[in-house]
Amino acid sequence: MTAIEAEDRATVRADRPRPRLVLAQRLKPQRDRAVVRALLRMLGVAFAEAEVIAPVDAPIDVRFRQAQFHLRDRTVGIAHVTAALAQHAVWYGARCIGLDVVFTVDGSHGVLAPPAPAPEIGALALQGWRSVSLVCPPYGMVLYAASGAPDFLRTVTGRLLRQWENIDTLFERGKH
């Protein structure tokens, strides 16, 4: 056992996933499903585990019912989402029209408020995304949802939500 592995075992509780393993590429489908499950829980959407499907062909990372989620990891607030997605919109071109983007945001819920100014939301529409949501545990927010976005995203657009009370189980796999 290397010194890093020994330190890892000493600092991570036995019931928590190992950081290096969680970030491993081979675990990306499980990680992506966990993020989508967390978003659904925060939004108060009931679901069955079998409905959260990954891996899916790029640029779709996870399918859930009629949603086609494309996941992005960023440590930014709302003000940076539009700029960060602009380069992806150029890369994907017309393929982004049917995509529902989910950003994971590190930090406190303060990064989600105040709501994004109208020009930033308008820019997301111009980029072509079907919807853009943020996951900032224990909160979630749908920043933008076009008319063709799934109902469960459109009906909560612009509202900071926390429908799941136990942050320790937010990312867990479970039966719903």
C-alpha positions as CSV (number, residue, x, y, z in Angstrom):
1,M,0.0,0.0,0.0
2,T,1.4,3.4,-1.0
3,A,1.5,6.4,1.4
4,I,-1.3,8.0,-0.5
5,E,-3.6,5.0,-0.2
6,A,-2.8,4.8,3.6
7,E,-3.6,8.5,4.0
8,D,-6.8,8.1,2.0
9,R,-7.9,5.2,4.2
10,A,-7.1,7.1,7.4
11,T,-8.9,10.3,6.4
12,V,-12.1,8.9,4.7
13,R,-14.8,7.3,6.8
14,A,-15.5,3.7,5.9
15,D,-19.1,4.5,4.8
16,R,-18.1,7.3,2.4
17,P,-16.8,6.7,-1.2
18,R,-13.1,7.2,-1.8
19,P,-12.5,10.5,-3.6
20,R,-10.1,9.0,-6.1
21,L,-12.6,6.3,-6.9
22,V,-15.5,8.7,-7.2
23,L,-13.5,10.8,-9.8
24,A,-12.4,7.7,-11.8
25,Q,-13.5,7.8,-15.4
26,R,-14.9,4.3,-15.2
27,L,-17.3,5.5,-12.5
28,K,-18.6,8.5,-14.6
29,P,-21.9,6.9,-15.4
30,Q,-22.6,6.2,-11.7
31,R,-21.5,9.7,-10.8
32,D,-23.7,11.3,-13.5
33,R,-26.7,9.3,-12.3
34,A,-26.0,10.4,-8.7
35,V,-26.1,14.0,-9.8
36,V,-29.3,13.7,-11.7
37,R,-30.9,11.7,-8.8
38,A,-29.8,14.6,-6.5
39,L,-31.3,17.2,-8.8
40,L,-34.6,15.3,-9.0
41,R,-34.7,14.9,-5.2
42,M,-34.1,18.6,-4.7
43,L,-36.8,19.5,-7.2
44,G,-39.2,17.1,-5.5
45,V,-39.6,14.8,-8.5
46,A,-40.6,11.2,-7.6
47,F,-38.7,8.6,-9.7
48,A,-37.8,5.0,-10.0
49,E,-34.1,4.1,-10.2
50,A,-34.6,2.4,-13.6
51,E,-35.7,5.8,-15.0
52,V,-32.2,7.3,-14.5
53,I,-30.2,5.9,-17.4
54,A,-26.5,6.2,-18.1
55,P,-24.3,6.0,-20.0
56,V,-25.9,7.4,-23.1
57,D,-24.3,8.6,-26.4
58,A,-22.6,12.0,-26.2
59,P,-23.5,14.7,-25.7
60,I,-26.2,13.2,-23.5
61,D,-24.9,11.9,-20.2
62,V,-28.1,10.8,-18.5
63,R,-31.6,10.2,-19.8
64,F,-34.6,10.6,-17.4
65,R,-38.0,10.2,-19.0
66,Q,-38.1,12.9,-21.8
67,A,-35.1,14.8,-20.3
68,Q,-31.6,14.4,-22.0
69,F,-29.1,15.6,-19.4
70,H,-25.7,16.9,-20.2
71,L,-23.6,17.4,-17.0
72,R,-21.0,20.0,-16.3
73,D,-18.9,20.4,-13.2
74,R,-18.0,23.9,-12.3
75,T,-17.1,25.8,-9.2
76,V,-18.9,29.0,-10.2
77,G,-22.0,30.8,-9.5
78,I,-24.9,31.8,-11.8
79,A,-23.0,34.8,-13.3
80,H,-20.5,32.4,-14.9
81,V,-22.9,29.7,-16.2
82,T,-23.7,31.5,-19.5
83,A,-20.1,32.2,-20.4
84,A,-19.1,28.6,-19.5
85,L,-21.9,27.1,-21.6
86,A,-21.2,29.4,-24.6
87,Q,-18.1,27.4,-25.7
88,H,-20.1,24.1,-25.3
89,A,-22.9,25.5,-27.4
90,V,-20.4,26.4,-30.2
91,W,-18.9,22.9,-29.9
92,Y,-22.3,21.0,-30.0
93,G,-24.0,23.4,-32.4
94,A,-27.5,22.2,-33.3
95,R,-27.1,19.2,-31.0
96,C,-27.5,21.3,-27.9
97,I,-31.1,22.2,-28.8
98,G,-32.5,19.1,-27.2
99,L,-30.1,19.1,-24.2
100,D,-31.0,19.8,-20.6
101,V,-27.8,21.0,-18.9
102,V,-27.1,20.3,-15.2
103,F,-24.3,22.2,-13.6
104,T,-22.9,21.1,-10.2
105,V,-21.8,24.1,-8.2
106,D,-19.5,24.0,-5.2
107,G,-20.1,26.4,-2.4
108,S,-23.0,27.6,-0.3
109,H,-26.5,28.3,-1.5
110,G,-25.5,32.0,-1.7
111,V,-24.1,31.3,-5.2
112,L,-27.6,30.6,-6.4
113,A,-29.0,33.9,-5.3
114,P,-30.0,36.5,-6.4
115,P,-31.6,35.1,-9.6
116,A,-29.7,35.6,-12.8
117,P,-30.4,38.8,-14.6
118,A,-32.7,38.6,-17.6
119,P,-29.8,39.1,-20.2
120,E,-28.0,36.0,-18.9
121,I,-31.1,33.9,-19.1
122,G,-31.8,35.3,-22.6
123,A,-28.2,34.3,-23.6
124,L,-28.9,30.7,-22.5
125,A,-31.9,30.7,-24.8
126,L,-29.9,32.1,-27.7
127,Q,-27.2,29.4,-27.2
128,G,-30.0,26.8,-27.9
129,W,-30.1,24.8,-24.7
130,R,-33.5,23.3,-23.8
131,S,-33.0,23.9,-20.1
132,V,-30.2,24.8,-17.7
133,S,-30.3,23.6,-14.0
134,L,-27.9,24.0,-11.1
135,V,-27.2,21.5,-8.3
136,C,-25.7,23.2,-5.2
137,P,-26.4,20.8,-2.4
138,P,-28.8,20.9,-0.6
139,Y,-30.4,23.3,-3.1
140,G,-31.3,23.0,-6.8
141,M,-32.6,25.5,-9.3
142,V,-33.8,25.5,-12.9
143,L,-32.4,28.7,-14.3
144,Y,-33.9,28.4,-17.7
145,A,-36.4,26.0,-19.5
146,A,-37.6,26.5,-23.0
147,S,-41.2,25.6,-24.0
148,G,-40.0,22.2,-25.2
149,A,-38.3,21.3,-21.9
150,P,-39.8,18.5,-19.7
151,D,-42.7,19.7,-17.5
152,F,-40.9,18.9,-14.2
153,L,-38.2,21.4,-15.2
154,R,-40.5,24.1,-16.6
155,T,-42.9,24.3,-13.7
156,V,-40.1,25.1,-11.2
157,T,-38.0,27.5,-13.3
158,G,-36.5,30.4,-11.3
159,R,-37.2,28.9,-7.9
160,L,-34.6,27.9,-5.4
161,L,-35.7,24.5,-4.1
162,R,-34.8,22.1,-1.3
163,Q,-37.2,19.3,-1.3
164,W,-34.8,16.7,0.1
165,E,-34.1,17.3,3.8
166,N,-31.3,14.7,4.4
167,I,-28.1,15.9,2.7
168,D,-26.3,12.7,3.7
169,T,-28.6,10.7,1.5
170,L,-29.0,13.2,-1.4
171,F,-26.6,11.4,-3.7
172,E,-27.4,7.9,-2.6
173,R,-28.9,5.3,-4.8
174,G,-32.3,4.3,-3.5
175,K,-35.7,2.9,-4.3
176,H,-38.3,5.6,-5.0
